[in-house]
Amino acid sequence: MFLYEMITDVEAVDDYTVEITTEYPFGPLLAHLAHDAGGMLSEEVIDADYEQALSDQDMTVEEYYELREEGGEAHEEVANAIADNMGQHVSDNAIGTGPFKVQSRAPGENVVLERNDDYHEDPVALDTVTFKVIPETAARIAELETGSSHIAGQVGSSNMERVDSHPDTTLDNTESMSLSYIGFNVEKEPLNDKKVRQAISHAIDRQAIIDGVYDGVGTPAKGPLAPDVFGYDESVEGLEYDIERAKELMAEAGYEDGFSIDLWTNDEQQRIDTAVYLQEALKEINIDVNVEQLEWGAYLERTAQGDHDMFILGWSTVTGDADYGMYPLFHSEMAGAPGNRSFLENEELDALLEEGRKSTDPEERLATYKEAQKMLVDIAPMAYIHHQNYLTGVHNSVQNFEVDALGIYQLDEVTIGE
Protein backbone atom coordinates (compact mmCIF):
# COMPACT_ATOMS: atom_id res chain seq x y z
CA MET A 1 0.00 0.00 0.00
CA PHE A 2 1.48 3.33 -1.08
CA LEU A 3 0.64 4.92 2.28
CA TYR A 4 3.12 2.83 4.26
CA GLU A 5 5.19 0.82 1.79
CA MET A 6 8.33 2.71 2.86
CA ILE A 7 8.07 1.51 6.47
CA THR A 8 10.46 -1.36 7.19
CA ASP A 9 10.09 -1.68 10.95
CA VAL A 10 7.93 -0.46 13.84
CA GLU A 11 9.15 -0.94 17.41
CA ALA A 12 7.26 -0.16 20.61
CA VAL A 13 9.74 1.82 22.71
CA ASP A 14 7.42 2.23 25.69
CA ASP A 15 3.69 2.45 26.42
CA TYR A 16 3.36 5.75 24.57
CA THR A 17 6.17 5.72 22.00
CA VAL A 18 6.83 3.84 18.78
CA GLU A 19 9.95 4.05 16.65
CA ILE A 20 9.30 3.84 12.92
CA THR A 21 12.08 2.98 10.46
CA THR A 22 11.64 3.79 6.77
CA GLU A 23 13.47 2.52 3.73
CA TYR A 24 14.10 6.09 2.58
CA PRO A 25 13.36 9.61 3.87
CA PHE A 26 9.62 10.25 3.57
CA GLY A 27 8.40 13.82 4.00
CA PRO A 28 4.64 13.20 4.38
CA LEU A 29 4.98 10.39 6.94
CA LEU A 30 3.22 12.27 9.76
CA ALA A 31 0.39 13.23 7.41
CA HIS A 32 0.03 9.62 6.29
CA LEU A 33 -0.04 8.40 9.88
CA ALA A 34 -3.06 10.65 10.42
CA HIS A 35 -4.92 8.56 7.80
CA ASP A 36 -7.51 6.15 9.21
CA ALA A 37 -5.26 3.26 8.18
CA GLY A 38 -2.55 4.60 10.50
CA GLY A 39 -4.48 3.95 13.69
CA MET A 40 -2.66 1.95 16.36
CA LEU A 41 -4.04 -1.51 17.17
CA SER A 42 -3.16 -3.76 20.08
CA GLU A 43 -1.26 -6.96 19.40
CA GLU A 44 -4.18 -8.94 20.86
CA VAL A 45 -6.62 -7.40 18.38
CA ILE A 46 -4.30 -8.07 15.45
CA ASP A 47 -3.79 -11.71 16.49
CA ALA A 48 -7.53 -12.20 16.91
CA ASP A 49 -8.15 -10.69 13.49
CA TYR A 50 -5.65 -13.08 11.87
CA GLU A 51 -7.13 -16.00 13.79
CA GLN A 52 -10.60 -15.25 12.44
CA ALA A 53 -9.34 -14.69 8.89
CA LEU A 54 -7.35 -17.97 9.02
CA SER A 55 -10.25 -20.04 10.35
CA ASP A 56 -10.68 -21.89 7.03
CA GLN A 57 -6.97 -22.35 6.35
CA ASP A 58 -6.08 -25.00 8.96
CA MET A 59 -3.26 -22.75 10.15
CA THR A 60 -2.46 -21.01 13.41
CA VAL A 61 -1.53 -17.35 13.68
CA GLU A 62 2.01 -18.30 14.69
CA GLU A 63 2.33 -20.56 11.62
CA TYR A 64 1.09 -17.77 9.37
CA TYR A 65 3.59 -15.30 10.82
CA GLU A 66 6.39 -17.79 10.11
CA LEU A 67 5.11 -18.27 6.56
CA ARG A 68 4.97 -14.51 6.09
CA GLU A 69 8.62 -14.22 7.16
CA GLU A 70 9.58 -16.80 4.53
CA GLY A 71 7.59 -15.02 1.81
CA GLY A 72 7.25 -16.62 -1.60
CA GLU A 73 4.30 -18.19 -3.41
CA ALA A 74 3.05 -20.17 -0.41
CA HIS A 75 2.58 -17.02 1.64
CA GLU A 76 1.05 -15.15 -1.29
CA GLU A 77 -1.50 -17.92 -1.80
CA VAL A 78 -2.64 -17.82 1.83
CA ALA A 79 -2.57 -14.02 1.95
CA ASN A 80 -4.85 -13.84 -1.08
CA ALA A 81 -7.18 -16.44 0.46
CA ILE A 82 -7.68 -14.48 3.68
CA ALA A 83 -7.63 -10.98 2.17
CA ASP A 84 -11.43 -10.56 2.09
CA ASN A 85 -11.74 -11.45 5.78
CA MET A 86 -8.89 -9.34 7.10
CA GLY A 87 -10.04 -6.46 9.29
CA GLN A 88 -13.44 -7.96 10.03
CA HIS A 89 -12.66 -8.68 13.69
CA VAL A 90 -11.18 -5.19 14.08
CA SER A 91 -14.30 -3.64 12.57
CA ASP A 92 -16.67 -5.70 14.70
CA ASN A 93 -14.76 -5.05 17.92
CA ALA A 94 -13.81 -1.40 17.73
CA ILE A 95 -12.92 0.24 21.04
CA GLY A 96 -11.85 3.86 20.60
CA THR A 97 -8.96 5.57 22.36
CA GLY A 98 -9.81 9.21 21.76
CA PRO A 99 -12.20 11.45 23.73
CA PHE A 100 -14.94 8.88 23.02
CA LYS A 101 -15.00 5.10 23.03
CA VAL A 102 -17.43 2.68 21.42
CA GLN A 103 -20.42 1.67 23.52
CA SER A 104 -22.35 -0.30 20.90
CA ARG A 105 -22.65 -0.85 17.17
CA ALA A 106 -25.63 -2.09 15.15
CA PRO A 107 -24.57 -2.32 11.48
CA GLY A 108 -26.91 -0.39 9.22
CA GLU A 109 -28.67 1.22 12.18
CA ASN A 110 -26.42 3.10 14.58
CA VAL A 111 -23.12 3.48 16.41
CA VAL A 112 -23.14 4.73 20.00
CA LEU A 113 -20.07 6.37 21.52
CA GLU A 114 -19.58 7.18 25.20
CA ARG A 115 -17.25 9.57 26.97
CA ASN A 116 -13.78 8.13 27.56
CA ASP A 117 -12.97 9.13 31.12
CA ASP A 118 -9.42 7.76 30.69
CA TYR A 119 -8.64 10.16 27.83
CA HIS A 120 -5.34 12.00 28.36
CA GLU A 121 -7.00 15.44 28.06
CA ASP A 122 -9.99 16.86 29.93
CA PRO A 123 -13.12 14.70 29.51
CA VAL A 124 -15.64 15.94 26.96
CA ALA A 125 -18.98 17.40 28.05
CA LEU A 126 -21.20 14.90 26.23
CA ASP A 127 -22.08 11.60 27.89
CA THR A 128 -22.87 9.82 24.63
CA VAL A 129 -23.00 10.45 20.88
CA THR A 130 -25.27 8.36 18.67
CA PHE A 131 -24.67 8.17 14.92
CA LYS A 132 -27.94 7.09 13.29
CA VAL A 133 -28.19 5.68 9.77
CA ILE A 134 -30.98 7.54 7.96
CA PRO A 135 -30.54 7.12 4.18
CA GLU A 136 -33.25 9.55 3.06
CA THR A 137 -32.13 13.19 3.05
CA ALA A 138 -35.63 14.52 3.74
CA ALA A 139 -35.95 12.26 6.77
CA ARG A 140 -32.61 13.44 8.15
CA ILE A 141 -33.64 17.06 7.81
CA ALA A 142 -37.03 16.36 9.43
CA GLU A 143 -35.23 14.79 12.41
CA LEU A 144 -33.10 17.93 12.67
CA GLU A 145 -36.08 20.30 12.51
CA THR A 146 -37.98 18.46 15.23
CA GLY A 147 -34.92 18.22 17.47
CA SER A 148 -34.93 14.40 17.33
CA SER A 149 -31.39 14.67 16.00
CA HIS A 150 -28.92 17.48 16.64
CA ILE A 151 -26.82 17.20 13.47
CA ALA A 152 -27.73 16.05 9.96
CA GLY A 153 -24.98 15.21 7.49
CA GLN A 154 -25.10 15.62 3.71
CA VAL A 155 -28.23 17.74 3.58
CA GLY A 156 -27.61 18.46 -0.12
CA SER A 157 -27.25 21.74 -1.92
CA SER A 158 -30.93 21.78 -2.92
CA ASN A 159 -31.91 21.89 0.77
CA MET A 160 -29.59 24.69 1.90
CA GLU A 161 -32.28 27.34 2.08
CA ARG A 162 -34.65 25.04 3.96
CA VAL A 163 -32.05 24.28 6.64
CA ASP A 164 -30.72 27.82 6.94
CA SER A 165 -34.13 29.49 7.05
CA HIS A 166 -35.68 27.21 9.66
CA PRO A 167 -35.88 29.00 13.03
CA ASP A 168 -34.27 26.07 14.90
CA THR A 169 -31.50 25.02 12.51
CA THR A 170 -28.35 26.41 10.88
CA LEU A 171 -26.37 25.32 7.83
CA ASP A 172 -22.65 24.58 8.26
CA ASN A 173 -20.92 25.12 4.90
CA THR A 174 -17.28 23.96 5.03
CA GLU A 175 -14.80 23.76 2.16
CA SER A 176 -13.24 20.36 1.58
CA MET A 177 -10.00 18.83 0.29
CA SER A 178 -11.86 16.79 -2.31
CA LEU A 179 -11.86 16.87 -6.11
CA SER A 180 -14.50 15.92 -8.65
CA TYR A 181 -13.10 15.18 -12.08
CA ILE A 182 -13.68 13.78 -15.55
CA GLY A 183 -11.09 11.07 -16.10
CA PHE A 184 -9.59 10.19 -19.48
CA ASN A 185 -8.19 6.79 -20.41
CA VAL A 186 -5.02 8.11 -22.02
CA GLU A 187 -4.25 4.73 -23.59
CA LYS A 188 -7.29 4.86 -25.89
CA GLU A 189 -7.69 6.86 -29.09
CA PRO A 190 -8.42 9.70 -29.45
CA LEU A 191 -7.76 10.42 -25.75
CA ASN A 192 -4.13 9.39 -26.18
CA ASP A 193 -3.69 12.79 -27.87
CA LYS A 194 -2.93 15.52 -25.34
CA LYS A 195 -4.54 18.17 -27.54
CA VAL A 196 -7.86 16.30 -27.50
CA ARG A 197 -7.78 16.09 -23.70
CA GLN A 198 -6.94 19.78 -23.46
CA ALA A 199 -9.74 20.61 -25.87
CA ILE A 200 -12.28 18.77 -23.73
CA SER A 201 -11.04 20.57 -20.62
CA HIS A 202 -11.34 23.95 -22.37
CA ALA A 203 -14.90 23.07 -23.45
CA ILE A 204 -16.10 22.57 -19.88
CA ASP A 205 -17.52 25.55 -18.00
CA ARG A 206 -16.81 24.54 -14.42
CA GLN A 207 -18.80 27.37 -12.91
CA ALA A 208 -21.80 26.29 -14.99
CA ILE A 209 -21.54 22.80 -13.48
CA ILE A 210 -21.22 24.23 -9.96
CA ASP A 211 -24.22 26.51 -10.51
CA GLY A 212 -26.41 24.00 -12.33
CA VAL A 213 -25.54 20.74 -10.57
CA TYR A 214 -24.34 21.86 -7.13
CA ASP A 215 -26.57 24.94 -6.67
CA GLY A 216 -23.59 27.29 -6.69
CA VAL A 217 -21.71 25.48 -3.89
CA GLY A 218 -18.07 24.62 -4.44
CA THR A 219 -14.83 25.97 -5.89
CA PRO A 220 -13.77 25.54 -9.55
CA ALA A 221 -10.70 23.31 -9.79
CA LYS A 222 -7.56 24.32 -11.67
CA GLY A 223 -5.69 21.14 -10.87
CA PRO A 224 -5.91 18.09 -8.60
CA LEU A 225 -5.27 19.83 -5.27
CA ALA A 226 -7.75 21.83 -3.22
CA PRO A 227 -6.51 25.17 -1.81
CA ASP A 228 -6.14 23.86 1.76
CA VAL A 229 -3.87 20.96 0.77
CA PHE A 230 -0.15 21.28 1.53
CA GLY A 231 1.53 21.66 -1.86
CA TYR A 232 -1.26 23.59 -3.57
CA ASP A 233 0.11 26.51 -5.60
CA GLU A 234 -2.30 29.32 -6.45
CA SER A 235 -0.03 30.58 -9.26
CA VAL A 236 -0.65 27.46 -11.35
CA GLU A 237 -3.07 28.31 -14.15
CA GLY A 238 -5.66 25.75 -15.19
CA LEU A 239 -7.31 25.11 -18.55
CA GLU A 240 -10.08 27.69 -18.31
CA TYR A 241 -13.36 27.53 -20.21
CA ASP A 242 -12.51 28.73 -23.74
CA ILE A 243 -14.63 27.19 -26.46
CA GLU A 244 -12.69 28.82 -29.31
CA ARG A 245 -9.40 27.44 -28.00
CA ALA A 246 -11.07 24.06 -27.65
CA LYS A 247 -12.08 24.13 -31.32
CA GLU A 248 -8.55 25.14 -32.34
CA LEU A 249 -7.05 22.23 -30.42
CA MET A 250 -9.50 19.78 -31.96
CA ALA A 251 -8.51 21.01 -35.42
CA GLU A 252 -4.80 20.80 -34.60
CA ALA A 253 -5.30 17.21 -33.46
CA GLY A 254 -7.09 16.34 -36.71
CA TYR A 255 -10.54 15.99 -35.13
CA GLU A 256 -12.26 19.14 -36.36
CA ASP A 257 -15.25 17.02 -37.38
CA GLY A 258 -15.32 15.39 -33.97
CA PHE A 259 -15.92 11.79 -32.89
CA SER A 260 -18.14 9.65 -30.67
CA ILE A 261 -17.07 8.57 -27.19
CA ASP A 262 -18.45 6.79 -24.13
CA LEU A 263 -18.70 8.49 -20.74
CA TRP A 264 -19.26 6.30 -17.69
CA THR A 265 -20.84 7.25 -14.40
CA ASN A 266 -22.38 5.49 -11.43
CA ASP A 267 -25.86 6.18 -10.07
CA GLU A 268 -24.98 9.24 -7.97
CA GLN A 269 -27.42 11.93 -9.13
CA GLN A 270 -24.95 14.82 -9.29
CA ARG A 271 -22.58 12.76 -11.44
CA ILE A 272 -25.46 11.83 -13.72
CA ASP A 273 -26.38 15.52 -14.01
CA THR A 274 -22.73 16.35 -14.78
CA ALA A 275 -22.74 13.70 -17.51
CA VAL A 276 -25.85 15.23 -19.05
CA TYR A 277 -24.15 18.65 -19.00
CA LEU A 278 -21.10 17.20 -20.75
CA GLN A 279 -23.27 15.68 -23.45
CA GLU A 280 -24.48 19.15 -24.37
CA ALA A 281 -21.21 21.02 -23.78
CA LEU A 282 -19.04 18.75 -25.91
CA LYS A 283 -21.43 19.02 -28.86
CA GLU A 284 -19.88 22.48 -29.27
CA ILE A 285 -16.64 20.79 -30.39
CA ASN A 286 -18.42 18.02 -32.34
CA ILE A 287 -17.97 15.29 -29.74
CA ASP A 288 -20.95 12.95 -29.46
CA VAL A 289 -21.04 11.65 -25.87
CA ASN A 290 -22.79 8.38 -25.04
CA VAL A 291 -23.50 8.24 -21.28
CA GLU A 292 -23.47 4.80 -19.67
CA GLN A 293 -24.51 4.29 -16.05
CA LEU A 294 -22.95 1.38 -14.16
CA GLU A 295 -23.53 -0.25 -10.78
CA TRP A 296 -20.89 0.98 -8.31
CA GLY A 297 -19.00 -2.29 -7.91
CA ALA A 298 -18.85 -2.91 -11.65
CA TYR A 299 -17.94 0.74 -12.19
CA LEU A 300 -14.87 0.52 -9.98
CA GLU A 301 -13.84 -2.88 -11.33
CA ARG A 302 -14.11 -1.95 -14.99
CA THR A 303 -12.40 1.43 -14.67
CA ALA A 304 -9.61 -0.34 -12.77
CA GLN A 305 -9.26 -2.70 -15.74
CA GLY A 306 -9.14 0.17 -18.24
CA ASP A 307 -12.33 -0.75 -20.13
CA HIS A 308 -13.53 2.85 -20.24
CA ASP A 309 -13.03 5.93 -22.41
CA MET A 310 -14.09 8.74 -20.06
CA PHE A 311 -15.49 8.51 -16.54
CA ILE A 312 -16.68 10.70 -13.69
CA LEU A 313 -15.21 10.18 -10.25
CA GLY A 314 -13.85 11.98 -7.19
CA TRP A 315 -10.89 11.88 -4.85
CA SER A 316 -10.32 13.34 -1.40
CA THR A 317 -6.84 14.23 -0.17
CA VAL A 318 -7.59 12.93 3.30
CA THR A 319 -4.04 13.37 4.61
CA GLY A 320 -3.99 17.06 3.65
CA ASP A 321 -0.69 16.48 1.81
CA ALA A 322 0.00 16.71 -1.93
CA ASP A 323 1.55 13.25 -1.99
CA TYR A 324 -1.83 11.66 -1.30
CA GLY A 325 -3.51 14.02 -3.75
CA MET A 326 -1.22 13.18 -6.69
CA TYR A 327 0.91 10.06 -6.24
CA PRO A 328 -1.94 7.49 -6.32
CA LEU A 329 -3.81 9.31 -9.10
CA PHE A 330 -0.91 9.89 -11.51
CA HIS A 331 2.17 7.77 -10.77
CA SER A 332 2.61 4.97 -13.30
CA GLU A 333 2.97 2.33 -10.57
CA MET A 334 -0.53 3.23 -9.34
CA ALA A 335 -2.25 2.39 -12.65
CA GLY A 336 -5.67 0.81 -12.25
CA ALA A 337 -7.33 0.02 -8.91
CA PRO A 338 -4.85 1.93 -6.67
CA GLY A 339 -6.08 5.21 -8.19
CA ASN A 340 -4.50 5.96 -11.57
CA ARG A 341 -7.54 5.06 -13.67
CA SER A 342 -6.28 7.38 -16.40
CA PHE A 343 -3.42 4.87 -16.92
CA LEU A 344 -1.00 7.75 -17.21
CA GLU A 345 2.68 6.89 -17.66
CA ASN A 346 5.09 9.81 -17.65
CA GLU A 347 8.66 9.33 -16.45
CA GLU A 348 9.26 13.04 -15.77
CA LEU A 349 6.10 13.29 -13.68
CA ASP A 350 6.95 10.05 -11.85
CA ALA A 351 10.32 11.52 -10.93
CA LEU A 352 8.73 14.68 -9.55
CA LEU A 353 6.20 12.74 -7.49
CA GLU A 354 8.94 10.53 -6.07
CA GLU A 355 11.11 13.57 -5.31
CA GLY A 356 8.19 15.26 -3.54
CA ARG A 357 7.59 12.33 -1.22
CA LYS A 358 11.25 11.55 -0.49
CA SER A 359 12.23 15.10 0.42
CA THR A 360 11.93 16.20 4.05
CA ASP A 361 12.39 19.91 3.31
CA PRO A 362 8.96 21.61 3.13
CA GLU A 363 10.16 24.35 0.78
CA GLU A 364 11.73 21.84 -1.59
CA ARG A 365 8.52 19.84 -1.56
CA LEU A 366 6.42 22.91 -2.36
CA ALA A 367 8.64 23.73 -5.34
CA THR A 368 8.47 20.16 -6.59
CA TYR A 369 4.70 19.99 -6.34
CA LYS A 370 4.34 23.31 -8.11
CA GLU A 371 6.18 21.83 -11.11
CA ALA A 372 4.10 18.67 -10.91
CA GLN A 373 0.84 20.65 -10.91
CA LYS A 374 1.94 22.71 -13.92
CA MET A 375 2.81 19.49 -15.74
CA LEU A 376 -0.54 17.92 -14.87
CA VAL A 377 -2.40 20.91 -16.27
CA ASP A 378 -0.51 20.49 -19.53
CA ILE A 379 -0.76 16.70 -19.71
CA ALA A 380 -4.46 16.88 -18.79
CA PRO A 381 -5.04 13.24 -17.78
CA MET A 382 -8.34 14.45 -16.39
CA ALA A 383 -10.54 17.51 -16.51
CA TYR A 384 -10.45 18.91 -12.97
CA ILE A 385 -13.97 20.08 -12.19
CA HIS A 386 -14.51 21.34 -8.65
CA HIS A 387 -13.77 21.06 -4.94
CA GLN A 388 -17.00 20.38 -3.06
CA ASN A 389 -18.25 21.83 0.22
CA TYR A 390 -19.59 19.78 3.12
CA LEU A 391 -23.16 20.82 3.89
CA THR A 392 -24.27 19.90 7.39
CA GLY A 393 -27.43 20.84 9.22
CA VAL A 394 -26.98 21.80 12.88
CA HIS A 395 -29.71 22.32 15.48
CA ASN A 396 -29.43 25.67 17.25
CA SER A 397 -29.13 23.93 20.62
CA VAL A 398 -25.66 22.70 19.60
CA GLN A 399 -22.64 24.82 20.53
CA ASN A 400 -18.99 24.57 19.42
CA PHE A 401 -19.57 22.06 16.62
CA GLU A 402 -17.17 22.07 13.65
CA VAL A 403 -16.60 20.05 10.50
CA ASP A 404 -12.96 19.86 9.42
CA ALA A 405 -11.70 19.99 5.83
CA LEU A 406 -11.84 16.19 5.66
CA GLY A 407 -15.52 16.14 6.59
CA ILE A 408 -14.89 14.71 10.08
CA TYR A 409 -17.12 15.99 12.87
CA GLN A 410 -15.24 17.66 15.71
CA LEU A 411 -17.21 16.88 18.85
CA ASP A 412 -14.60 17.44 21.59
CA GLU A 413 -15.91 20.87 22.58
CA VAL A 414 -19.60 20.32 21.79
CA THR A 415 -22.27 21.09 24.36
CA ILE A 416 -26.04 20.91 24.03
CA GLY A 417 -28.11 23.82 25.33
CA GLU A 418 -31.82 24.43 25.59
N, C-alpha and C positions, 0 to 999 in steps of 0.2 A: 504494500500500500504506500502510495507516494507521500503520505503524511509522515510516516515514521520509518521508511525504508533505510534511512541513514543511521538509525540507532543500532549499535552493535551490542550494547550491554546496559542493564539497569541494575543498580545495587542499592539495597536499603541500608543507608548509613546508620540511621537511628529511627525512632518512632515517627519523626516528622521530616526526615530528610532522605532524598534519593539522589544518587549520583548517576547521571546519564552519560554514556560514552557514545560518540558518533564517529562514523567512518571518515567524515570530512567536516570542516566548519559549516554550520548551517544557521544562517541569519534568522530565519523566521521560526526557530524551534519553540520559543516561548509562546508565540501566537498559535502554533500548531498544537501545543499541549493544552491550550484553552478550548480546542475542539472537543465535542462530546466524546469522541473516540479516545481522548487523552485522559479520561477519568481513571483514578486509581481504584483498583479492585483488590480485595484481600486474597491471599493465597488459597484460603479455604473455598471461597466463591469460585475461583478459577478452576480448582481441582474438581469441585462439584459439577461445574459446567462441562468439563471434559468427560467426567464420568457419565453424565447423562447422554452426551453426544456419542460416546463410545458404546452405549448399551447394546447395540446390535453387532458390534465388531468382535466380540469374544476377546477383549483386550482390556487390561487394567490401565489406569492413568499412568502409573510408573512405567509400564511397558511402552505406552505411546510416547512418553517423554524420551525414553531411550531410542526409540525408532526415529524420533524427530532429530535427535543428535546425529544419528547416522546419515540421515537424509536419503536421497536416491529415490528410485521409482516406488519402492515399497511404502515409504512414508507418504509420497505424493498420492498414491492410490487411497490410503486410509484418510488422508487429509481431505481429499475430494469427497469421499464417502460421508464424512461427518460435517462437511461445510454447512449444509442447510440447517443443521441442528445446533451449531455453535452459537452461543449467546442466549439461547432460550432460557436456561436456568437463571442467568444474570437478569434477564428481562422480567422473569416471573418472580424474582426474589430481590427486587430493588430495595435498598435501605435508605440512602440519602445521608450525606455527611455535612451538608450546608446548614443554613439557618432553619430548614425544615427537613423532616425525615418522613418516609412513607408510612402511612397508617394502614391503608388498604388500597386494593386495585381490582376493579371489575372491568375486564377488557370490553371495549365498546360501550361502556356506560359511564364510568367515572374513575378518578384517582383522587384519593384523599391524603393530604399531607398534614402533619402535626408539627407543632413547634419543637425544635431540637434544643432542649435545655442544656445540652452538653456542648453546644456550639462555642467556638473560641471567642466570639465577640458577644456583645450584649444580646440577650434573647429578643426575638421579634415580638411585636405586640399581638399579632393574631394567634389564636389558639389552633385553628385549623384552616386549611384552604382546600376547597373541593373543585376539581376540574371536571365539569360535566360535558359529556359528548352530546351535542345537539346539532345534527347535520343541517337542518333547515335554517337559513339565515333569518327569515321572518320570525321563527320561533325563538331564536336567540335574542333578537331585539325585543320581542314581547316580554321575555323573562327580565330583560334589563329595565324596561319601562315600568314593570310592576314591582320591581325591587326583589324579585325572586332570585335573580343573579345580580352580582355587583359589577361584573365586567363581561363584555361580549366581544369575542375576537372575530376578525374578518367580517365586519358588517357590510362591506361592499361599497363601492363608490356611489352606486345608485341610491344608497340609503343614508348618505352623509347628512343631508338636510333634515331628514326625519330624526336622526339621533341628536343632532346639534340643536334642533329647535324644540325638542321636548323639554318641559320644565324641570325634569328630574334627571336628565342625562346630558353628557358632554362627549364630544368626539375627540379622541386622541389621534392626531395625524403625524406620524413619525417617518422620516426618510429612512430608507433601507440601504443595505449594501448589495442588493440583488441586481440582476440584469435580465431583461427579456430580449430575445434575439431571434433573428431568422438565420438558421444555419444553412450553409452550402456544402454539398459533397464535392470537394474540389478535385476528386478523382474522375468525375463524370463530365462528359461534354454536355453543354457548352460551359459548364461552371468551372472547368479546369482553366478557363481563360480569365485572368485577373480583371481585364477590362469589362467583361460581362458582369462579374461580381460587383465591381465598382459602379457600373451603370445601374444595377438593381438597387444598390444602396442610395445612389443619388435620386432614384425615382420614388423613394419612400419619404413621405412627409411625417416625421415622427410626432410633431406636435398635433397633427390631425388624428393620429392614432390615439394619443393621450387624451385629446378632447373627445373624440367619438367613441372610444372603447372604454377608457378609464375615467370618463367624466371630468377630465382636466387635472387628474391627480397623478403626479409623477414627474420625473425629470428626464428630458431627452438625453439619450446616451451618445457620446462621441466615440467611445471605445468600450472595452470590457469592464473597466473599473468604475465603481461609483465614487463620488467625490470624497466620501469619508474613509475610503480604503487607503492604507499606507502604500505609497507608490503611485497614486493617482497624480497626474500632471495636468493642470488646467490649461497649459499652453499648447497641448496637443490638439490639433484641429481635426475634426471628424469629416466624414463625407456628407455635407449638408444637402438638404433637398434642393435639387437643381435639375429640372426635367430636361432642359436644353443640353446640359453637359451629359446627362444620361443618354440622350439620343446620339450625341457625338461619339461617346464611347461604344455604343452598340454598332455604329457605322464603322468605327476603327477596327472593331473586332470581326467585322464581316457579317454582322447579324442585323443589318438595318431593317430587314423585313421580319425580324423576330423569329420566334420558335415557340413550341409548346413545352410545358414542364409541369411536373407533379410537385405539389406542396402538401406535406403531411402535417397533421395536428392530432392531438388527442381530443377528448370530449370536454375540456375546460372551455366555458362559454367565451371568455375574453380572448382566448387563442383562436377560437372559431371565428369570432368577429374580426380579429386581426387578419385572418386568412381571407375573409370576404373582402376586406379593405384592399388587400394586396392583389386580389383578382382584378379589381377595378383600376388600381393605381398602375399596375404593370402593363395594362392595355395601352397606356400612353407611349410605351416603348415597344409595342407590338409583341409582347410576351403573353401567351395564352396560358393561364394558370389553372390547372386541374386540382381542386382541393380534395384530399382523401383523409377521412377521419378514422383513426385506429383506436382500438382498446389499449389502455395504458401499458399493460405488460407487453403486448405485441409491439407497441410503439417503441418502447425502450429497446427491446430485443432486436428489432429490425433496423433501427437507426444505428445500433451498436455494430451490426453486421455490414452496414454500408449499403443497404438496399435502396436508400432514398435518393432523391434529387435535392429538394429543399425541405426544411422542417422548422417548426416553431417550438422553442423550448426556453428554459430559464436557468439561471445559475446564481447562487448566492455565495458571496465571499465571506463565509462564516467565521474565518479566523481574523478578518480585518486586515489581511496582509496580501500584497499583490501576488505573492507566490501561489496562493490558493486560487486567486482570481484568474491566473493565466497559465500556470504550468499544466494543470490537468486538462484544460480546454485546448491548448495549442501545441504542446510538446509532442514530437513524433512518437515517443514511447507510450503516450497516453491514448493512442488511436483506438477508437471504438468505445467499449463500455466504460473505461475509466473516465471519459469526459470529452475526448477529442473526436466528436462525431462528424467533424468536417474532414477528418482524415488528412489534415495538413501535415506536410513534411517540409521543413525549411531549416537547413543546417545553421544558417546565421541566427535565426530566431531561437533555435534550440540552445545555441551557445549563450545567447543573452539570458535566457530563462535559467540556465544552469549557473551562470555567473551571478545572477540576482539572488539565487537561493544559497549559494556557497560563500557569499561575502558576508562579513559580520559588521561592516561599516555602513551605517544608515545612509550617509550621503552618497556613497558609492552605489548602494542599492537603488536609491532614488534616481540617480543618473542612468543606471542600467535599465530600469523599468520605463523611464521616459523614452529611451530609444526603442524598447520593445513595443510600447504603445504606438509610437509613430509608424513602426514597421507593420503593425497589425491593422492600422487604418489603411495603409497602402495595399497590403496583401488582401484584405477584406475577405477573410474566411467565413465571416458572418456579417449580417447587417445588424448593428447594435441599435436596439430600439429605445428602451427606456429603463430607468431605475424606479421601481414601484415605491409606494408609501404604504406603511402598515396603518390600517384604519380600525380603530378599536373603540367600542362604546364603553363609557365609564359612568356608573351611577354617581350622582352628586354627593352621596354619603361617603364616597371613597376619597381619602386624602393620601398624598405622597406616592401615587402610583405612576410608574414610568414604563415605557417600552423602549428597549435599547435598539440600536441599529441592526441587530440580528433578529429582531422580532421577539426577543425573550422578555417575559414579564418580570419586572423588578419589584418584588413584594416585601423586601426587607424592612422598609420604612412605612409600609402601608398601615393605616388605621381606618376603622369604620366609625363614622359619626352617625348622628340622627338623620 
